[in-house]
Amino acid sequence: MQAFCGLQSPTWRLTLVQTANARASTEPATRRSQTPIKLAFAAASIEALRPLIERHGGRLEPAEAQWSFRGGRRIDGIDPEGNVFQLVQN
């Protein structure tokens, strides 16, 4: 089961999504590949950003991995330090 709620203003949107495999953080904190926080950034064109992201050491999932949620096409990416982020194209 997946549930979500959100806050929105004219300039930003915060959406909280609870997934079935959500888990509490550990003490002390350890680096994990699946963090409970994922930043999402608006993009005019996901594919136009792909070469820029790769040039700076990150990567996006393949185009076939895109999905739709709350009115936008979405895709996950990984920054040079391994943190997961998301691009949203409305």
PyMOL Python script that loads the backbone (N, CA, C, O; Angstrom):
from pymol import cmd

cmd.read_pdbstr("""\
ATOM      1  N   MET A   1       0.839  -1.171   0.000  1.00  0.00           N
ATOM      2  CA  MET A   1       0.000   0.000   0.000  1.00  0.00           C
ATOM      3  C   MET A   1       0.891   1.244   0.000  1.00  0.00           C
ATOM      4  O   MET A   1       1.926   1.278   0.665  1.00  0.00           O
ATOM      5  N   GLN A   2       0.477   2.252  -0.748  1.00  0.00           N
ATOM      6  CA  GLN A   2       1.226   3.503  -0.813  1.00  0.00           C
ATOM      7  C   GLN A   2       0.259   4.652  -0.533  1.00  0.00           C
ATOM      8  O   GLN A   2      -0.809   4.735  -1.139  1.00  0.00           O
ATOM      9  N   ALA A   3       0.636   5.525   0.379  1.00  0.00           N
ATOM     10  CA  ALA A   3      -0.182   6.687   0.718  1.00  0.00           C
ATOM     11  C   ALA A   3       0.667   7.936   0.553  1.00  0.00           C
ATOM     12  O   ALA A   3       1.889   7.887   0.694  1.00  0.00           O
ATOM     13  N   PHE A   4       0.016   9.061   0.252  1.00  0.00           N
ATOM     14  CA  PHE A   4       0.768  10.300   0.143  1.00  0.00           C
ATOM     15  C   PHE A   4      -0.096  11.475   0.575  1.00  0.00           C
ATOM     16  O   PHE A   4      -1.325  11.409   0.566  1.00  0.00           O
ATOM     17  N   CYS A   5       0.579  12.544   0.952  1.00  0.00           N
ATOM     18  CA  CYS A   5      -0.076  13.816   1.242  1.00  0.00           C
ATOM     19  C   CYS A   5       0.913  14.897   0.836  1.00  0.00           C
ATOM     20  O   CYS A   5       2.088  14.612   0.604  1.00  0.00           O
ATOM     21  N   GLY A   6       0.446  16.126   0.749  1.00  0.00           N
ATOM     22  CA  GLY A   6       1.362  17.152   0.289  1.00  0.00           C
ATOM     23  C   GLY A   6       1.019  18.546   0.766  1.00  0.00           C
ATOM     24  O   GLY A   6      -0.090  18.825   1.222  1.00  0.00           O
ATOM     25  N   LEU A   7       2.003  19.403   0.645  1.00  0.00           N
ATOM     26  CA  LEU A   7       1.877  20.842   0.888  1.00  0.00           C
ATOM     27  C   LEU A   7       2.277  21.537  -0.401  1.00  0.00           C
ATOM     28  O   LEU A   7       3.203  21.098  -1.084  1.00  0.00           O
ATOM     29  N   GLN A   8       1.587  22.615  -0.738  1.00  0.00           N
ATOM     30  CA  GLN A   8       1.895  23.287  -1.989  1.00  0.00           C
ATOM     31  C   GLN A   8       1.717  24.787  -1.839  1.00  0.00           C
ATOM     32  O   GLN A   8       0.824  25.257  -1.133  1.00  0.00           O
ATOM     33  N   SER A   9       2.584  25.529  -2.517  1.00  0.00           N
ATOM     34  CA  SER A   9       2.467  26.980  -2.616  1.00  0.00           C
ATOM     35  C   SER A   9       2.577  27.318  -4.101  1.00  0.00           C
ATOM     36  O   SER A   9       2.745  26.413  -4.917  1.00  0.00           O
ATOM     37  N   PRO A  10       2.488  28.575  -4.468  1.00  0.00           N
ATOM     38  CA  PRO A  10       2.653  28.922  -5.884  1.00  0.00           C
ATOM     39  C   PRO A  10       4.036  28.580  -6.441  1.00  0.00           C
ATOM     40  O   PRO A  10       4.180  28.429  -7.654  1.00  0.00           O
ATOM     41  N   THR A  11       5.056  28.454  -5.588  1.00  0.00           N
ATOM     42  CA  THR A  11       6.419  28.234  -6.081  1.00  0.00           C
ATOM     43  C   THR A  11       7.030  26.884  -5.740  1.00  0.00           C
ATOM     44  O   THR A  11       8.097  26.567  -6.266  1.00  0.00           O
ATOM     45  N   TRP A  12       6.412  26.072  -4.888  1.00  0.00           N
ATOM     46  CA  TRP A  12       6.985  24.775  -4.558  1.00  0.00           C
ATOM     47  C   TRP A  12       5.910  23.794  -4.137  1.00  0.00           C
ATOM     48  O   TRP A  12       4.788  24.183  -3.812  1.00  0.00           O
ATOM     49  N   ARG A  13       6.268  22.506  -4.147  1.00  0.00           N
ATOM     50  CA  ARG A  13       5.379  21.435  -3.708  1.00  0.00           C
ATOM     51  C   ARG A  13       6.189  20.420  -2.918  1.00  0.00           C
ATOM     52  O   ARG A  13       7.248  19.984  -3.371  1.00  0.00           O
ATOM     53  N   LEU A  14       5.704  20.041  -1.748  1.00  0.00           N
ATOM     54  CA  LEU A  14       6.324  19.003  -0.931  1.00  0.00           C
ATOM     55  C   LEU A  14       5.329  17.855  -0.845  1.00  0.00           C
ATOM     56  O   LEU A  14       4.220  18.031  -0.341  1.00  0.00           O
ATOM     57  N   THR A  15       5.716  16.684  -1.333  1.00  0.00           N
ATOM     58  CA  THR A  15       4.857  15.508  -1.270  1.00  0.00           C
ATOM     59  C   THR A  15       5.538  14.462  -0.401  1.00  0.00           C
ATOM     60  O   THR A  15       6.696  14.116  -0.633  1.00  0.00           O
ATOM     61  N   LEU A  16       4.829  13.963   0.590  1.00  0.00           N
ATOM     62  CA  LEU A  16       5.314  12.897   1.462  1.00  0.00           C
ATOM     63  C   LEU A  16       4.658  11.597   1.011  1.00  0.00           C
ATOM     64  O   LEU A  16       3.433  11.507   0.939  1.00  0.00           O
ATOM     65  N   VAL A  17       5.472  10.595   0.708  1.00  0.00           N
ATOM     66  CA  VAL A  17       4.964   9.313   0.224  1.00  0.00           C
ATOM     67  C   VAL A  17       5.398   8.232   1.200  1.00  0.00           C
ATOM     68  O   VAL A  17       6.583   8.102   1.508  1.00  0.00           O
ATOM     69  N   GLN A  18       4.429   7.452   1.689  1.00  0.00           N
ATOM     70  CA  GLN A  18       4.732   6.333   2.576  1.00  0.00           C
ATOM     71  C   GLN A  18       4.634   5.052   1.761  1.00  0.00           C
ATOM     72  O   GLN A  18       3.611   4.789   1.128  1.00  0.00           O
ATOM     73  N   THR A  19       5.687   4.265   1.778  1.00  0.00           N
ATOM     74  CA  THR A  19       5.692   3.009   1.041  1.00  0.00           C
ATOM     75  C   THR A  19       5.664   1.841   2.006  1.00  0.00           C
ATOM     76  O   THR A  19       5.910   1.999   3.201  1.00  0.00           O
ATOM     77  N   ALA A  20       5.366   0.687   1.483  1.00  0.00           N
ATOM     78  CA  ALA A  20       5.251  -0.513   2.316  1.00  0.00           C
ATOM     79  C   ALA A  20       6.567  -0.873   2.989  1.00  0.00           C
ATOM     80  O   ALA A  20       6.565  -1.451   4.076  1.00  0.00           O
ATOM     81  N   ASN A  21       7.698  -0.540   2.357  1.00  0.00           N
ATOM     82  CA  ASN A  21       8.992  -0.915   2.927  1.00  0.00           C
ATOM     83  C   ASN A  21       9.656   0.239   3.667  1.00  0.00           C
ATOM     84  O   ASN A  21      10.876   0.241   3.824  1.00  0.00           O
ATOM     85  N   ALA A  22       8.876   1.225   4.127  1.00  0.00           N
ATOM     86  CA  ALA A  22       9.453   2.338   4.893  1.00  0.00           C
ATOM     87  C   ALA A  22      10.063   1.793   6.182  1.00  0.00           C
ATOM     88  O   ALA A  22       9.539   0.858   6.786  1.00  0.00           O
ATOM     89  N   ARG A  23      11.183   2.396   6.593  1.00  0.00           N
ATOM     90  CA  ARG A  23      11.825   1.943   7.830  1.00  0.00           C
ATOM     91  C   ARG A  23      12.409   3.135   8.563  1.00  0.00           C
ATOM     92  O   ARG A  23      12.722   4.164   7.964  1.00  0.00           O
ATOM     93  N   ALA A  24      12.546   2.979   9.838  1.00  0.00           N
ATOM     94  CA  ALA A  24      13.107   4.055  10.662  1.00  0.00           C
ATOM     95  C   ALA A  24      14.601   4.146  10.441  1.00  0.00           C
ATOM     96  O   ALA A  24      15.232   3.162  10.057  1.00  0.00           O
ATOM     97  N   SER A  25      15.176   5.314  10.678  1.00  0.00           N
ATOM     98  CA  SER A  25      16.621   5.472  10.573  1.00  0.00           C
ATOM     99  C   SER A  25      17.301   4.786  11.749  1.00  0.00           C
ATOM    100  O   SER A  25      16.691   4.562  12.794  1.00  0.00           O
ATOM    101  N   THR A  26      18.548   4.463  11.565  1.00  0.00           N
ATOM    102  CA  THR A  26      19.307   3.757  12.601  1.00  0.00           C
ATOM    103  C   THR A  26      20.108   4.753  13.421  1.00  0.00           C
ATOM    104  O   THR A  26      20.304   5.895  13.004  1.00  0.00           O
ATOM    105  N   GLU A  27      20.561   4.329  14.564  1.00  0.00           N
ATOM    106  CA  GLU A  27      21.376   5.177  15.451  1.00  0.00           C
ATOM    107  C   GLU A  27      22.643   4.406  15.794  1.00  0.00           C
ATOM    108  O   GLU A  27      22.510   3.345  16.405  1.00  0.00           O
ATOM    109  N   PRO A  28      23.847   4.831  15.467  1.00  0.00           N
ATOM    110  CA  PRO A  28      24.134   6.049  14.702  1.00  0.00           C
ATOM    111  C   PRO A  28      23.764   5.869  13.227  1.00  0.00           C
ATOM    112  O   PRO A  28      23.614   4.748  12.741  1.00  0.00           O
ATOM    113  N   ALA A  29      23.624   6.980  12.542  1.00  0.00           N
ATOM    114  CA  ALA A  29      23.231   6.949  11.133  1.00  0.00           C
ATOM    115  C   ALA A  29      24.280   6.238  10.289  1.00  0.00           C
ATOM    116  O   ALA A  29      25.480   6.418  10.493  1.00  0.00           O
ATOM    117  N   THR A  30      23.821   5.434   9.346  1.00  0.00           N
ATOM    118  CA  THR A  30      24.711   4.760   8.395  1.00  0.00           C
ATOM    119  C   THR A  30      24.302   5.159   6.990  1.00  0.00           C
ATOM    120  O   THR A  30      23.140   5.470   6.726  1.00  0.00           O
ATOM    121  N   ARG A  31      25.269   5.146   6.104  1.00  0.00           N
ATOM    122  CA  ARG A  31      24.974   5.472   4.709  1.00  0.00           C
ATOM    123  C   ARG A  31      24.161   4.334   4.104  1.00  0.00           C
ATOM    124  O   ARG A  31      24.542   3.169   4.213  1.00  0.00           O
ATOM    125  N   ARG A  32      23.050   4.668   3.470  1.00  0.00           N
ATOM    126  CA  ARG A  32      22.228   3.653   2.830  1.00  0.00           C
ATOM    127  C   ARG A  32      21.864   4.119   1.422  1.00  0.00           C
ATOM    128  O   ARG A  32      21.816   5.316   1.139  1.00  0.00           O
ATOM    129  N   SER A  33      21.615   3.168   0.569  1.00  0.00           N
ATOM    130  CA  SER A  33      21.250   3.519  -0.800  1.00  0.00           C
ATOM    131  C   SER A  33      19.778   3.915  -0.907  1.00  0.00           C
ATOM    132  O   SER A  33      19.394   4.605  -1.852  1.00  0.00           O
ATOM    133  N   GLN A  34      18.956   3.492   0.041  1.00  0.00           N
ATOM    134  CA  GLN A  34      17.537   3.861   0.032  1.00  0.00           C
ATOM    135  C   GLN A  34      17.250   4.704   1.262  1.00  0.00           C
ATOM    136  O   GLN A  34      17.030   4.173   2.350  1.00  0.00           O
ATOM    137  N   THR A  35      17.252   6.000   1.090  1.00  0.00           N
ATOM    138  CA  THR A  35      17.016   6.933   2.180  1.00  0.00           C
ATOM    139  C   THR A  35      15.539   7.315   2.217  1.00  0.00           C
ATOM    140  O   THR A  35      14.874   7.262   1.182  1.00  0.00           O
ATOM    141  N   PRO A  36      15.012   7.694   3.366  1.00  0.00           N
ATOM    142  CA  PRO A  36      13.609   8.096   3.418  1.00  0.00           C
ATOM    143  C   PRO A  36      13.355   9.466   2.805  1.00  0.00           C
ATOM    144  O   PRO A  36      12.207   9.906   2.743  1.00  0.00           O
ATOM    145  N   ILE A  37      14.404  10.148   2.349  1.00  0.00           N
ATOM    146  CA  ILE A  37      14.251  11.465   1.726  1.00  0.00           C
ATOM    147  C   ILE A  37      14.793  11.392   0.300  1.00  0.00           C
ATOM    148  O   ILE A  37      15.907  10.923   0.066  1.00  0.00           O
ATOM    149  N   LYS A  38      13.988  11.863  -0.641  1.00  0.00           N
ATOM    150  CA  LYS A  38      14.441  11.962  -2.032  1.00  0.00           C
ATOM    151  C   LYS A  38      14.016  13.329  -2.550  1.00  0.00           C
ATOM    152  O   LYS A  38      12.825  13.639  -2.593  1.00  0.00           O
ATOM    153  N   LEU A  39      14.983  14.140  -2.940  1.00  0.00           N
ATOM    154  CA  LEU A  39      14.690  15.457  -3.484  1.00  0.00           C
ATOM    155  C   LEU A  39      14.212  15.323  -4.924  1.00  0.00           C
ATOM    156  O   LEU A  39      14.761  14.542  -5.701  1.00  0.00           O
ATOM    157  N   ALA A  40      13.181  16.095  -5.275  1.00  0.00           N
ATOM    158  CA  ALA A  40      12.655  16.113  -6.638  1.00  0.00           C
ATOM    159  C   ALA A  40      12.785  17.526  -7.183  1.00  0.00           C
ATOM    160  O   ALA A  40      12.459  18.502  -6.507  1.00  0.00           O
ATOM    161  N   PHE A  41      13.265  17.620  -8.416  1.00  0.00           N
ATOM    162  CA  PHE A  41      13.511  18.909  -9.047  1.00  0.00           C
ATOM    163  C   PHE A  41      12.690  19.030 -10.330  1.00  0.00           C
ATOM    164  O   PHE A  41      12.621  18.091 -11.122  1.00  0.00           O
ATOM    165  N   ALA A  42      12.071  20.188 -10.526  1.00  0.00           N
ATOM    166  CA  ALA A  42      11.331  20.451 -11.754  1.00  0.00           C
ATOM    167  C   ALA A  42      12.313  20.559 -12.915  1.00  0.00           C
ATOM    168  O   ALA A  42      13.383  21.151 -12.780  1.00  0.00           O
ATOM    169  N   ALA A  43      11.945  19.989 -14.046  1.00  0.00           N
ATOM    170  CA  ALA A  43      12.789  20.025 -15.240  1.00  0.00           C
ATOM    171  C   ALA A  43      11.920  20.341 -16.445  1.00  0.00           C
ATOM    172  O   ALA A  43      10.870  19.729 -16.640  1.00  0.00           O
ATOM    173  N   ALA A  44      12.360  21.300 -17.254  1.00  0.00           N
ATOM    174  CA  ALA A  44      11.629  21.603 -18.484  1.00  0.00           C
ATOM    175  C   ALA A  44      11.688  20.408 -19.436  1.00  0.00           C
ATOM    176  O   ALA A  44      10.719  20.116 -20.137  1.00  0.00           O
ATOM    177  N   SER A  45      12.836  19.718 -19.454  1.00  0.00           N
ATOM    178  CA  SER A  45      13.017  18.539 -20.300  1.00  0.00           C
ATOM    179  C   SER A  45      13.983  17.581 -19.616  1.00  0.00           C
ATOM    180  O   SER A  45      15.155  17.903 -19.425  1.00  0.00           O
ATOM    181  N   ILE A  46      13.492  16.413 -19.251  1.00  0.00           N
ATOM    182  CA  ILE A  46      14.347  15.406 -18.606  1.00  0.00           C
ATOM    183  C   ILE A  46      15.491  15.024 -19.537  1.00  0.00           C
ATOM    184  O   ILE A  46      16.648  14.996 -19.117  1.00  0.00           O
ATOM    185  N   GLU A  47      15.181  14.730 -20.791  1.00  0.00           N
ATOM    186  CA  GLU A  47      16.213  14.254 -21.715  1.00  0.00           C
ATOM    187  C   GLU A  47      17.252  15.329 -22.023  1.00  0.00           C
ATOM    188  O   GLU A  47      18.402  14.998 -22.311  1.00  0.00           O
ATOM    189  N   ALA A  48      16.878  16.604 -21.971  1.00  0.00           N
ATOM    190  CA  ALA A  48      17.858  17.668 -22.202  1.00  0.00           C
ATOM    191  C   ALA A  48      18.869  17.734 -21.051  1.00  0.00           C
ATOM    192  O   ALA A  48      20.003  18.169 -21.253  1.00  0.00           O
ATOM    193  N   LEU A  49      18.472  17.308 -19.854  1.00  0.00           N
ATOM    194  CA  LEU A  49      19.382  17.340 -18.704  1.00  0.00           C
ATOM    195  C   LEU A  49      20.286  16.113 -18.612  1.00  0.00           C
ATOM    196  O   LEU A  49      21.308  16.153 -17.926  1.00  0.00           O
ATOM    197  N   ARG A  50      19.929  15.034 -19.285  1.00  0.00           N
ATOM    198  CA  ARG A  50      20.702  13.780 -19.186  1.00  0.00           C
ATOM    199  C   ARG A  50      22.191  13.998 -19.465  1.00  0.00           C
ATOM    200  O   ARG A  50      23.004  13.579 -18.641  1.00  0.00           O
ATOM    201  N   PRO A  51      22.606  14.631 -20.580  1.00  0.00           N
ATOM    202  CA  PRO A  51      24.043  14.803 -20.834  1.00  0.00           C
ATOM    203  C   PRO A  51      24.733  15.674 -19.784  1.00  0.00           C
ATOM    204  O   PRO A  51      25.882  15.412 -19.429  1.00  0.00           O
ATOM    205  N   LEU A  52      24.060  16.690 -19.289  1.00  0.00           N
ATOM    206  CA  LEU A  52      24.637  17.564 -18.263  1.00  0.00           C
ATOM    207  C   LEU A  52      24.881  16.787 -16.972  1.00  0.00           C
ATOM    208  O   LEU A  52      25.941  16.913 -16.359  1.00  0.00           O
ATOM    209  N   ILE A  53      23.911  15.993 -16.565  1.00  0.00           N
ATOM    210  CA  ILE A  53      24.048  15.190 -15.343  1.00  0.00           C
ATOM    211  C   ILE A  53      25.203  14.200 -15.489  1.00  0.00           C
ATOM    212  O   ILE A  53      26.008  14.042 -14.571  1.00  0.00           O
ATOM    213  N   GLU A  54      25.282  13.527 -16.650  1.00  0.00           N
ATOM    214  CA  GLU A  54      26.367  12.557 -16.872  1.00  0.00           C
ATOM    215  C   GLU A  54      27.726  13.243 -16.926  1.00  0.00           C
ATOM    216  O   GLU A  54      28.715  12.697 -16.438  1.00  0.00           O
ATOM    217  N   ARG A  55      27.783  14.432 -17.514  1.00  0.00           N
ATOM    218  CA  ARG A  55      29.048  15.169 -17.600  1.00  0.00           C
ATOM    219  C   ARG A  55      29.583  15.523 -16.210  1.00  0.00           C
ATOM    220  O   ARG A  55      30.794  15.641 -16.025  1.00  0.00           O
ATOM    221  N   HIS A  56      28.697  15.691 -15.244  1.00  0.00           N
ATOM    222  CA  HIS A  56      29.106  16.047 -13.887  1.00  0.00           C
ATOM    223  C   HIS A  56      29.185  14.845 -12.947  1.00  0.00           C
ATOM    224  O   HIS A  56      29.260  15.013 -11.730  1.00  0.00           O
ATOM    225  N   GLY A  57      29.169  13.624 -13.509  1.00  0.00           N
ATOM    226  CA  GLY A  57      29.402  12.428 -12.705  1.00  0.00           C
ATOM    227  C   GLY A  57      28.160  11.745 -12.171  1.00  0.00           C
ATOM    228  O   GLY A  57      28.278  10.769 -11.431  1.00  0.00           O
ATOM    229  N   GLY A  58      26.984  12.216 -12.515  1.00  0.00           N
ATOM    230  CA  GLY A  58      25.747  11.562 -12.095  1.00  0.00           C
ATOM    231  C   GLY A  58      25.191  10.712 -13.214  1.00  0.00           C
ATOM    232  O   GLY A  58      25.811  10.572 -14.269  1.00  0.00           O
ATOM    233  N   ARG A  59      24.018  10.144 -12.982  1.00  0.00           N
ATOM    234  CA  ARG A  59      23.365   9.386 -14.040  1.00  0.00           C
ATOM    235  C   ARG A  59      21.864   9.333 -13.784  1.00  0.00           C
ATOM    236  O   ARG A  59      21.409   9.413 -12.643  1.00  0.00           O
ATOM    237  N   LEU A  60      21.114   9.197 -14.854  1.00  0.00           N
ATOM    238  CA  LEU A  60      19.672   9.008 -14.777  1.00  0.00           C
ATOM    239  C   LEU A  60      19.340   7.576 -15.150  1.00  0.00           C
ATOM    240  O   LEU A  60      20.083   6.934 -15.892  1.00  0.00           O
ATOM    241  N   GLU A  61      18.235   7.079 -14.641  1.00  0.00           N
ATOM    242  CA  GLU A  61      17.743   5.772 -15.062  1.00  0.00           C
ATOM    243  C   GLU A  61      17.430   5.843 -16.558  1.00  0.00           C
ATOM    244  O   GLU A  61      17.276   6.940 -17.095  1.00  0.00           O
ATOM    245  N   PRO A  62      17.334   4.703 -17.239  1.00  0.00           N
ATOM    246  CA  PRO A  62      16.988   4.733 -18.664  1.00  0.00           C
ATOM    247  C   PRO A  62      15.618   5.387 -18.883  1.00  0.00           C
ATOM    248  O   PRO A  62      14.763   5.359 -17.997  1.00  0.00           O
ATOM    249  N   ALA A  63      15.418   5.973 -20.064  1.00  0.00           N
ATOM    250  CA  ALA A  63      14.167   6.666 -20.370  1.00  0.00           C
ATOM    251  C   ALA A  63      12.950   5.764 -20.154  1.00  0.00           C
ATOM    252  O   ALA A  63      11.883   6.253 -19.784  1.00  0.00           O
ATOM    253  N   GLU A  64      13.092   4.475 -20.376  1.00  0.00           N
ATOM    254  CA  GLU A  64      11.977   3.532 -20.206  1.00  0.00           C
ATOM    255  C   GLU A  64      11.530   3.424 -18.753  1.00  0.00           C
ATOM    256  O   GLU A  64      10.441   2.918 -18.481  1.00  0.00           O
ATOM    257  N   ALA A  65      12.346   3.887 -17.821  1.00  0.00           N
ATOM    258  CA  ALA A  65      12.022   3.788 -16.396  1.00  0.00           C
ATOM    259  C   ALA A  65      11.154   4.952 -15.915  1.00  0.00           C
ATOM    260  O   ALA A  65      10.780   4.984 -14.743  1.00  0.00           O
ATOM    261  N   GLN A  66      10.823   5.907 -16.787  1.00  0.00           N
ATOM    262  CA  GLN A  66       9.990   7.040 -16.379  1.00  0.00           C
ATOM    263  C   GLN A  66       8.594   6.568 -16.009  1.00  0.00           C
ATOM    264  O   GLN A  66       8.099   5.578 -16.548  1.00  0.00           O
ATOM    265  N   TRP A  67       7.960   7.288 -15.080  1.00  0.00           N
ATOM    266  CA  TRP A  67       6.582   7.005 -14.705  1.00  0.00           C
ATOM    267  C   TRP A  67       5.851   8.314 -14.455  1.00  0.00           C
ATOM    268  O   TRP A  67       6.476   9.367 -14.336  1.00  0.00           O
ATOM    269  N   SER A  68       4.541   8.248 -14.375  1.00  0.00           N
ATOM    270  CA  SER A  68       3.713   9.433 -14.134  1.00  0.00           C
ATOM    271  C   SER A  68       3.160   9.406 -12.718  1.00  0.00           C
ATOM    272  O   SER A  68       2.751   8.358 -12.218  1.00  0.00           O
ATOM    273  N   PHE A  69       3.151  10.580 -12.074  1.00  0.00           N
ATOM    274  CA  PHE A  69       2.611  10.727 -10.726  1.00  0.00           C
ATOM    275  C   PHE A  69       2.283  12.190 -10.508  1.00  0.00           C
ATOM    276  O   PHE A  69       3.125  13.050 -10.766  1.00  0.00           O
ATOM    277  N   ARG A  70       1.097  12.490 -10.046  1.00  0.00           N
ATOM    278  CA  ARG A  70       0.647  13.848  -9.737  1.00  0.00           C
ATOM    279  C   ARG A  70       0.890  14.836 -10.875  1.00  0.00           C
ATOM    280  O   ARG A  70       1.356  15.952 -10.649  1.00  0.00           O
ATOM    281  N   GLY A  71       0.579  14.426 -12.072  1.00  0.00           N
ATOM    282  CA  GLY A  71       0.627  15.323 -13.211  1.00  0.00           C
ATOM    283  C   GLY A  71       1.974  15.522 -13.867  1.00  0.00           C
ATOM    284  O   GLY A  71       2.106  16.398 -14.722  1.00  0.00           O
ATOM    285  N   GLY A  72       2.974  14.751 -13.508  1.00  0.00           N
ATOM    286  CA  GLY A  72       4.289  14.924 -14.118  1.00  0.00           C
ATOM    287  C   GLY A  72       4.943  13.608 -14.472  1.00  0.00           C
ATOM    288  O   GLY A  72       4.683  12.585 -13.838  1.00  0.00           O
ATOM    289  N   ARG A  73       5.800  13.633 -15.493  1.00  0.00           N
ATOM    290  CA  ARG A  73       6.649  12.477 -15.798  1.00  0.00           C
ATOM    291  C   ARG A  73       7.839  12.548 -14.866  1.00  0.00           C
ATOM    292  O   ARG A  73       8.412  13.619 -14.670  1.00  0.00           O
ATOM    293  N   ARG A  74       8.216  11.421 -14.289  1.00  0.00           N
ATOM    294  CA  ARG A  74       9.278  11.380 -13.284  1.00  0.00           C
ATOM    295  C   ARG A  74      10.319  10.331 -13.635  1.00  0.00           C
ATOM    296  O   ARG A  74      10.036   9.313 -14.267  1.00  0.00           O
ATOM    297  N   ILE A  75      11.535  10.626 -13.195  1.00  0.00           N
ATOM    298  CA  ILE A  75      12.624   9.665 -13.358  1.00  0.00           C
ATOM    299  C   ILE A  75      13.611   9.875 -12.224  1.00  0.00           C
ATOM    300  O   ILE A  75      13.852  11.007 -11.804  1.00  0.00           O
ATOM    301  N   ASP A  76      14.176   8.795 -11.733  1.00  0.00           N
ATOM    302  CA  ASP A  76      15.181   8.887 -10.677  1.00  0.00           C
ATOM    303  C   ASP A  76      16.568   8.996 -11.275  1.00  0.00           C
ATOM    304  O   ASP A  76      16.831   8.525 -12.381  1.00  0.00           O
ATOM    305  N   GLY A  77      17.442   9.626 -10.522  1.00  0.00           N
ATOM    306  CA  GLY A  77      18.839   9.758 -10.896  1.00  0.00           C
ATOM    307  C   GLY A  77      19.706   9.561  -9.675  1.00  0.00           C
ATOM    308  O   GLY A  77      19.210   9.493  -8.550  1.00  0.00           O
ATOM    309  N   ILE A  78      21.005   9.468  -9.902  1.00  0.00           N
ATOM    310  CA  ILE A  78      21.975   9.300  -8.822  1.00  0.00           C
ATOM    311  C   ILE A  78      23.024  10.386  -8.977  1.00  0.00           C
ATOM    312  O   ILE A  78      23.576  10.565 -10.062  1.00  0.00           O
ATOM    313  N   ASP A  79      23.308  11.123  -7.891  1.00  0.00           N
ATOM    314  CA  ASP A  79      24.344  12.153  -7.962  1.00  0.00           C
ATOM    315  C   ASP A  79      25.713  11.498  -7.801  1.00  0.00           C
ATOM    316  O   ASP A  79      25.782  10.302  -7.521  1.00  0.00           O
ATOM    317  N   PRO A  80      26.818  12.254  -7.972  1.00  0.00           N
ATOM    318  CA  PRO A  80      28.153  11.653  -7.899  1.00  0.00           C
ATOM    319  C   PRO A  80      28.478  10.977  -6.561  1.00  0.00           C
ATOM    320  O   PRO A  80      29.384  10.146  -6.501  1.00  0.00           O
ATOM    321  N   GLU A  81      27.760  11.317  -5.497  1.00  0.00           N
ATOM    322  CA  GLU A  81      27.998  10.691  -4.194  1.00  0.00           C
ATOM    323  C   GLU A  81      27.068   9.519  -3.936  1.00  0.00           C
ATOM    324  O   GLU A  81      27.124   8.922  -2.861  1.00  0.00           O
ATOM    325  N   GLY A  82      26.212   9.173  -4.896  1.00  0.00           N
ATOM    326  CA  GLY A  82      25.320   8.040  -4.738  1.00  0.00           C
ATOM    327  C   GLY A  82      23.954   8.363  -4.172  1.00  0.00           C
ATOM    328  O   GLY A  82      23.154   7.456  -3.943  1.00  0.00           O
ATOM    329  N   ASN A  83      23.666   9.646  -3.939  1.00  0.00           N
ATOM    330  CA  ASN A  83      22.355  10.038  -3.423  1.00  0.00           C
ATOM    331  C   ASN A  83      21.320   9.998  -4.542  1.00  0.00           C
ATOM    332  O   ASN A  83      21.590  10.438  -5.659  1.00  0.00           O
ATOM    333  N   VAL A  84      20.145   9.474  -4.245  1.00  0.00           N
ATOM    334  CA  VAL A  84      19.069   9.395  -5.228  1.00  0.00           C
ATOM    335  C   VAL A  84      18.302  10.712  -5.253  1.00  0.00           C
ATOM    336  O   VAL A  84      17.986  11.279  -4.207  1.00  0.00           O
ATOM    337  N   PHE A  85      18.009  11.189  -6.456  1.00  0.00           N
ATOM    338  CA  PHE A  85      17.163  12.365  -6.638  1.00  0.00           C
ATOM    339  C   PHE A  85      16.164  12.053  -7.741  1.00  0.00           C
ATOM    340  O   PHE A  85      16.249  11.007  -8.384  1.00  0.00           O
ATOM    341  N   GLN A  86      15.233  12.947  -7.957  1.00  0.00           N
ATOM    342  CA  GLN A  86      14.200  12.733  -8.965  1.00  0.00           C
ATOM    343  C   GLN A  86      14.025  13.995  -9.797  1.00  0.00           C
ATOM    344  O   GLN A  86      14.088  15.105  -9.268  1.00  0.00           O
ATOM    345  N   LEU A  87      13.808  13.828 -11.086  1.00  0.00           N
ATOM    346  CA  LEU A  87      13.445  14.929 -11.962  1.00  0.00           C
ATOM    347  C   LEU A  87      11.974  14.775 -12.333  1.00  0.00           C
ATOM    348  O   LEU A  87      11.487  13.670 -12.571  1.00  0.00           O
ATOM    349  N   VAL A  88      11.274  15.921 -12.377  1.00  0.00           N
ATOM    350  CA  VAL A  88       9.842  15.937 -12.698  1.00  0.00           C
ATOM    351  C   VAL A  88       9.624  16.885 -13.859  1.00  0.00           C
ATOM    352  O   VAL A  88       9.943  18.071 -13.777  1.00  0.00           O
ATOM    353  N   GLN A  89       9.080  16.354 -14.941  1.00  0.00           N
ATOM    354  CA  GLN A  89       8.748  17.161 -16.111  1.00  0.00           C
ATOM    355  C   GLN A  89       7.244  17.264 -16.200  1.00  0.00           C
ATOM    356  O   GLN A  89       6.560  16.257 -16.381  1.00  0.00           O
ATOM    357  N   ASN A  90       6.723  18.465 -16.074  1.00  0.00           N
ATOM    358  CA  ASN A  90       5.258  18.665 -16.141  1.00  0.00           C
ATOM    359  C   ASN A  90       4.790  18.732 -17.570  1.00  0.00           C
ATOM    360  O   ASN A  90       3.597  18.895 -17.822  1.00  0.00           O
TER     361      ASN A  90
END
""", "prot")
cmd.dss("prot")
cmd.show_as("cartoon", "prot")
cmd.util.cbc("prot")
cmd.orient("prot")
